[in-house]
Amino acid sequence: MDGFLDLIRDITIYFSMFYPILYLKNFMGNNKAFKLFTVYLVIIGIIQFSLVLIVKTQLGSNIFLSHFYFILQFVLLSFFYAELLKYKWIYGIIVLVLISVIYQFTVDPELFFRYNAIGFVVTQLIIVTYSLLYFYKSLSEKNEFIIINIGVFIYLLSSSIIFALGNLVFDINIPESISAKLGDINIVLYFVFQILIFIEWWKNFSKPRIKL
């Protein structure tokens, strides 16, 4: 079982670096939402590559990269959903969250070298809220990126719950073995999210769009 999970973990890393290339192939011929999601994939791919590089070269702890991960994920997916939903107040939420994160690091500079679990979970739940709003919007009209939206909802909601249960947000004494299993579940869910990203590309963007 451990070998299978290690394989899934490696595949998610390779996918994170492959998908930006896949989506960049169609970058110029698509709309703003597609371009924003492509930028998100590029940034996540760079962070994943950096994480692996630090581990392989034993340069030290890579925890500090988690801050860039959750902040940039929040900002880029917020822009993505602002374009899909056409809600200008999302930009205000971005500013408020960034101010809150800056305040966190100002009050506790050592947080840079620890997991910011609260920031991680809160930003993900905000994106989940945008995802729910997009589901609701899609009930009355046909919209793009539904498959990706399903992936965002499943992965970020589940990941937020896992982080909360895994003694990362609340001070709950749970066995380390359970924390490890929660981490394994998170990896599998991320793999499912990546599969849905590929399905979205294959179904809607793999063929060049015909301009009339």
Buried (B, 14 or more C-beta within 10 A) or exposed (E): EEEEBEEBBEBBBEBBBBBBEBBBBBEEEBEEBBBBBBBBBBBBBBBBEBBBEBEEEEEEEBBEBBBEBBBBBBBBBBBBBBBBBEBEEBEEBBEEBBEEBEEBBEEEEEBEEEBBBBBBBBBBBBBBBBBEBBBEBBEEEEBBBBBBBBBBBBBBBBBBBBBBBBBBBEEEEEEEEEBEBBBBBBBBBBBBBBBBBBBBBEEBBEEEEEEE
